[in-house]
Amino acid sequence: MESTHSKIRAFLSQHLRTDSLHADADIFASGLVNSLFAMQLVLFVENEFAIKIDNEDLTIDNFRTINALAQLIDRKTVSAA
């Protein structure tokens, strides 16, 4: 089974056309992400992990890195269980 980190990395690599994303690399500071892609990222997370991203979750810190995204997904998955 593919890990949360692996799924996020695969999605980002496919859409950002880079294979060199480190788990703590800031995808926003790097200039790789625009506002349209940020919304695609939210939809990917909701669909792939069957969770609902609430308005209070929509902070850049939750989406800045692969690690931050994985932590958000873990929190949302635990709270949904």
PyMOL CGO cylinders between C-alpha atoms (Angstrom):
from pymol import cmd
from pymol.cgo import CYLINDER

trace = [
    CYLINDER, 0.00, 0.00, 0.00, 1.30, 3.40, -0.97, 0.3, 1, 1, 1, 1, 1, 1,
    CYLINDER, 1.30, 3.40, -0.97, 2.09, 5.73, 1.91, 0.3, 1, 1, 1, 1, 1, 1,
    CYLINDER, 2.09, 5.73, 1.91, 0.57, 9.17, 2.34, 0.3, 1, 1, 1, 1, 1, 1,
    CYLINDER, 0.57, 9.17, 2.34, 3.94, 10.79, 1.59, 0.3, 1, 1, 1, 1, 1, 1,
    CYLINDER, 3.94, 10.79, 1.59, 4.35, 8.72, -1.58, 0.3, 1, 1, 1, 1, 1, 1,
    CYLINDER, 4.35, 8.72, -1.58, 0.89, 9.63, -2.89, 0.3, 1, 1, 1, 1, 1, 1,
    CYLINDER, 0.89, 9.63, -2.89, 1.46, 13.34, -2.25, 0.3, 1, 1, 1, 1, 1, 1,
    CYLINDER, 1.46, 13.34, -2.25, 4.94, 13.23, -3.81, 0.3, 1, 1, 1, 1, 1, 1,
    CYLINDER, 4.94, 13.23, -3.81, 3.62, 11.41, -6.90, 0.3, 1, 1, 1, 1, 1, 1,
    CYLINDER, 3.62, 11.41, -6.90, 0.83, 13.97, -7.38, 0.3, 1, 1, 1, 1, 1, 1,
    CYLINDER, 0.83, 13.97, -7.38, 3.17, 16.93, -6.95, 0.3, 1, 1, 1, 1, 1, 1,
    CYLINDER, 3.17, 16.93, -6.95, 5.86, 15.43, -9.18, 0.3, 1, 1, 1, 1, 1, 1,
    CYLINDER, 5.86, 15.43, -9.18, 3.36, 14.76, -11.94, 0.3, 1, 1, 1, 1, 1, 1,
    CYLINDER, 3.36, 14.76, -11.94, 1.82, 18.21, -11.87, 0.3, 1, 1, 1, 1, 1, 1,
    CYLINDER, 1.82, 18.21, -11.87, 4.87, 20.31, -11.03, 0.3, 1, 1, 1, 1, 1, 1,
    CYLINDER, 4.87, 20.31, -11.03, 7.16, 18.42, -13.41, 0.3, 1, 1, 1, 1, 1, 1,
    CYLINDER, 7.16, 18.42, -13.41, 9.87, 17.83, -10.83, 0.3, 1, 1, 1, 1, 1, 1,
    CYLINDER, 9.87, 17.83, -10.83, 11.24, 14.70, -9.21, 0.3, 1, 1, 1, 1, 1, 1,
    CYLINDER, 11.24, 14.70, -9.21, 13.40, 16.43, -6.65, 0.3, 1, 1, 1, 1, 1, 1,
    CYLINDER, 13.40, 16.43, -6.65, 10.85, 17.40, -4.00, 0.3, 1, 1, 1, 1, 1, 1,
    CYLINDER, 10.85, 17.40, -4.00, 12.07, 16.88, -0.47, 0.3, 1, 1, 1, 1, 1, 1,
    CYLINDER, 12.07, 16.88, -0.47, 9.51, 16.25, 2.26, 0.3, 1, 1, 1, 1, 1, 1,
    CYLINDER, 9.51, 16.25, 2.26, 10.28, 19.65, 3.82, 0.3, 1, 1, 1, 1, 1, 1,
    CYLINDER, 10.28, 19.65, 3.82, 10.65, 21.65, 0.58, 0.3, 1, 1, 1, 1, 1, 1,
    CYLINDER, 10.65, 21.65, 0.58, 8.37, 24.69, 0.55, 0.3, 1, 1, 1, 1, 1, 1,
    CYLINDER, 8.37, 24.69, 0.55, 6.44, 24.36, -2.72, 0.3, 1, 1, 1, 1, 1, 1,
    CYLINDER, 6.44, 24.36, -2.72, 4.96, 27.86, -2.37, 0.3, 1, 1, 1, 1, 1, 1,
    CYLINDER, 4.96, 27.86, -2.37, 8.24, 29.66, -1.68, 0.3, 1, 1, 1, 1, 1, 1,
    CYLINDER, 8.24, 29.66, -1.68, 9.83, 27.83, -4.61, 0.3, 1, 1, 1, 1, 1, 1,
    CYLINDER, 9.83, 27.83, -4.61, 7.35, 29.46, -6.99, 0.3, 1, 1, 1, 1, 1, 1,
    CYLINDER, 7.35, 29.46, -6.99, 6.09, 26.08, -8.23, 0.3, 1, 1, 1, 1, 1, 1,
    CYLINDER, 6.09, 26.08, -8.23, 2.52, 26.64, -7.05, 0.3, 1, 1, 1, 1, 1, 1,
    CYLINDER, 2.52, 26.64, -7.05, -0.05, 29.18, -8.19, 0.3, 1, 1, 1, 1, 1, 1,
    CYLINDER, -0.05, 29.18, -8.19, -3.53, 29.72, -6.75, 0.3, 1, 1, 1, 1, 1, 1,
    CYLINDER, -3.53, 29.72, -6.75, -5.22, 27.48, -9.33, 0.3, 1, 1, 1, 1, 1, 1,
    CYLINDER, -5.22, 27.48, -9.33, -2.89, 24.59, -8.55, 0.3, 1, 1, 1, 1, 1, 1,
    CYLINDER, -2.89, 24.59, -8.55, -3.41, 25.16, -4.82, 0.3, 1, 1, 1, 1, 1, 1,
    CYLINDER, -3.41, 25.16, -4.82, -7.12, 24.47, -5.35, 0.3, 1, 1, 1, 1, 1, 1,
    CYLINDER, -7.12, 24.47, -5.35, -6.27, 21.34, -7.37, 0.3, 1, 1, 1, 1, 1, 1,
    CYLINDER, -6.27, 21.34, -7.37, -4.11, 20.22, -4.47, 0.3, 1, 1, 1, 1, 1, 1,
    CYLINDER, -4.11, 20.22, -4.47, -7.00, 20.65, -2.02, 0.3, 1, 1, 1, 1, 1, 1,
    CYLINDER, -7.00, 20.65, -2.02, -9.28, 18.61, -4.31, 0.3, 1, 1, 1, 1, 1, 1,
    CYLINDER, -9.28, 18.61, -4.31, -6.63, 15.91, -4.68, 0.3, 1, 1, 1, 1, 1, 1,
    CYLINDER, -6.63, 15.91, -4.68, -6.26, 15.61, -0.90, 0.3, 1, 1, 1, 1, 1, 1,
    CYLINDER, -6.26, 15.61, -0.90, -10.02, 15.44, -0.35, 0.3, 1, 1, 1, 1, 1, 1,
    CYLINDER, -10.02, 15.44, -0.35, -10.57, 12.85, -3.09, 0.3, 1, 1, 1, 1, 1, 1,
    CYLINDER, -10.57, 12.85, -3.09, -7.49, 10.71, -2.58, 0.3, 1, 1, 1, 1, 1, 1,
    CYLINDER, -7.49, 10.71, -2.58, -7.77, 10.46, 1.20, 0.3, 1, 1, 1, 1, 1, 1,
    CYLINDER, -7.77, 10.46, 1.20, -11.58, 10.69, 1.55, 0.3, 1, 1, 1, 1, 1, 1,
    CYLINDER, -11.58, 10.69, 1.55, -11.45, 13.65, 3.92, 0.3, 1, 1, 1, 1, 1, 1,
    CYLINDER, -11.45, 13.65, 3.92, -13.07, 17.07, 4.01, 0.3, 1, 1, 1, 1, 1, 1,
    CYLINDER, -13.07, 17.07, 4.01, -10.79, 20.10, 4.14, 0.3, 1, 1, 1, 1, 1, 1,
    CYLINDER, -10.79, 20.10, 4.14, -12.62, 22.71, 6.21, 0.3, 1, 1, 1, 1, 1, 1,
    CYLINDER, -12.62, 22.71, 6.21, -12.14, 26.47, 5.89, 0.3, 1, 1, 1, 1, 1, 1,
    CYLINDER, -12.14, 26.47, 5.89, -9.99, 26.57, 9.04, 0.3, 1, 1, 1, 1, 1, 1,
    CYLINDER, -9.99, 26.57, 9.04, -7.67, 23.98, 7.41, 0.3, 1, 1, 1, 1, 1, 1,
    CYLINDER, -7.67, 23.98, 7.41, -7.05, 26.23, 4.40, 0.3, 1, 1, 1, 1, 1, 1,
    CYLINDER, -7.05, 26.23, 4.40, -3.84, 27.82, 5.66, 0.3, 1, 1, 1, 1, 1, 1,
    CYLINDER, -3.84, 27.82, 5.66, -0.64, 27.89, 3.69, 0.3, 1, 1, 1, 1, 1, 1,
    CYLINDER, -0.64, 27.89, 3.69, 1.17, 26.16, 6.54, 0.3, 1, 1, 1, 1, 1, 1,
    CYLINDER, 1.17, 26.16, 6.54, -0.96, 23.03, 6.04, 0.3, 1, 1, 1, 1, 1, 1,
    CYLINDER, -0.96, 23.03, 6.04, -0.06, 22.84, 2.34, 0.3, 1, 1, 1, 1, 1, 1,
    CYLINDER, -0.06, 22.84, 2.34, 3.47, 24.25, 2.26, 0.3, 1, 1, 1, 1, 1, 1,
    CYLINDER, 3.47, 24.25, 2.26, 5.38, 20.92, 2.32, 0.3, 1, 1, 1, 1, 1, 1,
    CYLINDER, 5.38, 20.92, 2.32, 4.81, 17.21, 1.81, 0.3, 1, 1, 1, 1, 1, 1,
    CYLINDER, 4.81, 17.21, 1.81, 5.30, 16.70, 5.56, 0.3, 1, 1, 1, 1, 1, 1,
    CYLINDER, 5.30, 16.70, 5.56, 2.76, 19.40, 6.42, 0.3, 1, 1, 1, 1, 1, 1,
    CYLINDER, 2.76, 19.40, 6.42, 0.21, 17.88, 4.05, 0.3, 1, 1, 1, 1, 1, 1,
    CYLINDER, 0.21, 17.88, 4.05, 0.77, 14.41, 5.49, 0.3, 1, 1, 1, 1, 1, 1,
    CYLINDER, 0.77, 14.41, 5.49, 0.28, 15.75, 9.02, 0.3, 1, 1, 1, 1, 1, 1,
    CYLINDER, 0.28, 15.75, 9.02, -2.97, 17.47, 7.99, 0.3, 1, 1, 1, 1, 1, 1,
    CYLINDER, -2.97, 17.47, 7.99, -4.22, 14.27, 6.37, 0.3, 1, 1, 1, 1, 1, 1,
    CYLINDER, -4.22, 14.27, 6.37, -3.30, 12.24, 9.46, 0.3, 1, 1, 1, 1, 1, 1,
    CYLINDER, -3.30, 12.24, 9.46, -5.16, 14.69, 11.73, 0.3, 1, 1, 1, 1, 1, 1,
    CYLINDER, -5.16, 14.69, 11.73, -8.24, 14.70, 9.49, 0.3, 1, 1, 1, 1, 1, 1,
    CYLINDER, -8.24, 14.70, 9.49, -8.22, 10.91, 9.11, 0.3, 1, 1, 1, 1, 1, 1,
    CYLINDER, -8.22, 10.91, 9.11, -7.98, 10.36, 12.87, 0.3, 1, 1, 1, 1, 1, 1,
    CYLINDER, -7.98, 10.36, 12.87, -10.73, 12.90, 13.61, 0.3, 1, 1, 1, 1, 1, 1,
    CYLINDER, -10.73, 12.90, 13.61, -13.02, 11.28, 11.01, 0.3, 1, 1, 1, 1, 1, 1,
    CYLINDER, -13.02, 11.28, 11.01, -12.59, 7.81, 12.54, 0.3, 1, 1, 1, 1, 1, 1,
]
cmd.load_cgo(trace, "trace")
